[in-house]
């Protein structure tokens, strides 16, 4: 299993490096307080990470409430 994880990690790292090299062109990024020039690959990684973070934050209340319900059900089953 560790070998498979290592192979998967190396593949993702390799594709990530290739992606960064192929998308190294600077792009103009406008935001509320100004603008800046950053590499396209960095901008895409930032946008992807922001989407993942927002997805996790939006699912967090449901996950926490389900964990609380599970603990109550387990406590009730033990009694």
N, C-alpha and C positions, 0 to 999 in steps of 0.2 A: 504494500500500500504506500509506503514511503517513497518507493521508486516511482510509482505512478504520480504521486504528488510533486516530486522533483521534476519529472518530465513535463508535467502540466505547467509548473511554475516557469521553467525555462522557455517553454513555448510562448507563454503570455509575455514574458520579459522580452523575448526576441521580437515578437510582433509589435510590442510597445515601442521598442527601440526603432524598428523599421518605420513604424507610423510617425514617430517624432522626426526622423531624418527626412522622410518624404514630405512632411508638412511643416517644414521649418520656415517657410516664407512669412515675413512679418505682415500683420494685418492691423488696421487702425480700429481700435476699440473705443467707442464713445460711451461714457457713463455720465451720471448726473453732474458730477463735479468737474469733469474735464474729459480728456481723451488721452489715450496712450497707444503705443505700438508694441504689440507682443506677438510672439510666434503663434501661428495657427494651432499647432499641436497643443501648446500650453492652454490656449483659450478653450479648445475642445475638452481637454482634461478637466479644467475648472468647471465648465458647464455640466459635464457628466457627473462630477463629484457633487456639485450643488443639487442636481436632480436626485441622486442617491440619498443625500442627506435629507432633502425635503420628503422623499418617500418614506424613509425610516421615521422621521418625526411625525408624519401623518399617521403612520401605523402604530406608533407607540402607545397612544391611549387604549386602543383595542387590545393590544398585547398585554398591557398591564392589567386591564380589567379581567381578561381571561385567566391570567395567572392568579389573581385574587380569588376568582371563582373556583379555580382548581384547588387552591390551598384549602378553601372552605369545604369543598367536597371531600378532599382527602381527610381532613380533620373529622368530618361527620362520619365517614366510612370507618374510621378507626374506633370511634365511640360505640 
